[in-house]
Amino acid sequence: MRVDIAELNACPPLLNQKQLRRVCHISPRTAHYLLQSGAIPNERGSQYRIRREAVLAFMQSPEKLLVPAPVRTSVGKWGKPHTVRLLPPEAAPESTLRAYYVRTFADLPDVLTVPQISAATGYNVRTVGQWLRRGRMRYIMLDRAYHVPKRWAIDYLCSDQHNSTHRKSPQHVAALWAAYEGGVTA
């Protein structure tokens, strides 16, 4: 969740839920949860009315950083509870993220297979296969199987292309939080 100050100042003094989503770069479900739970103060009529100052105060508050874990909300269409995963307020430097992945992948072999990458990242084997087939992650083909040197896997995991995906796995979100908290000096 990141606020674009210029975009926030261009909005009217009272924002609606759609404008809040655009300014904070969050999903409709996350915006709904933050407004329903009272994390962002608002007035509720036929639609939400949120003051610009309330959005700015929420984004600058340290309380928002205390809830990096998934938050369970109401039960969805298929009987499973929705999960809202809050992201760090700003991106961690690539060097910090790289250091996190080097520590995490230290016990793995130097050349990884698709199932090993899947287990380490929390993404499905098919998703990892798509990364390889679409050319997002470099690989070596040996015996009709993908093999990825650890260094190439870390290069992709630290790239903006990977970190800008909308649907992140729980391990990916945890990695972003760990890199952010490891890089922040208080």
C-alpha positions, 0 to 999 in steps of 0.5 A: 500500500503506497500513497501517491501524494500528488494524486491525493492532492488532486482528489476532492476533500471527500473521497469515495471508496474508488478514489481511495483505491486509486490513491492507495493502490489497493484492491477493492476488498482491502479498501472495503476491509479498511473502511469497514473495520474503522482503520481509516475513519469515514462517514457512511451514507449511501457510499463511503466518504473519506476525508483526505486528511484521514487517508494521509494520517492512516498512511503515516501512522505506525499502527498500520505497520503492526498488521503485516499478517493476513487478516480474515474477513467475511466468508466469501462465495465459496465458503472460504474466508477472504484474506487481506494481505497488507504490503509494506508502505514502501518498497525495500531496496533491491540490495536488502531483498537480495540479501534476504533471498540469499539467506533464505536460499542458502540451504538449497542446491546451486541449481534448482528444479521447478518443484524446489523453486515452487516450495521456496517461493510459495507459488504453484509449480504451474506458475513457476513453469509459466515464468520459465516458458514466458522467458521471465526467469532464465533457465537451462534445459537438461534432460527435458527438464528446467534447471535454474541456477540459484543466482538467476532465480534470485535475480528474478525474485528481486526484479520489479517484474516479479514484485509488481504481481498483484496476487502474491503468495504468502511467502512473497508477502512475508519476504517483502515485509522481512526485507522492508523491516530489515532495511528500515533503520529506526 
